[in-house]
Amino acid sequence: MKEIEEKFMTQGKFTSLVEDRVKDSNGLINYIEGVASVCEEFEIEVETVGKLISKPLKDKIKWDAQQLNYIKRTSKGILNL
């Protein structure tokens, strides 16, 4: 049973992989790049990754996107890291 679980990507597993990737980079990659990197490593199509992104991870990606001016900043609160 454990072997089957290891083959499937879950939301928790995906989030942990992205979090670890960003943390281990010492600030060299952001959450957007972390998602892309994990997708590449595990051969996950970026277009299908939405269901694997948890709410906290989504908030961090949104914050990165706002900092990079990819999306408009909102006044609905600030992400505290």
Secondary structure, DSSP 8 states (H G I E B T S, - for coil): -HHHHHHS--HHHHHHHHHHHHHHTTTSS-HHHHHHHHHHHTT--GGGGGGG--HHHHHHHHHHHHHTTSS---SS-----
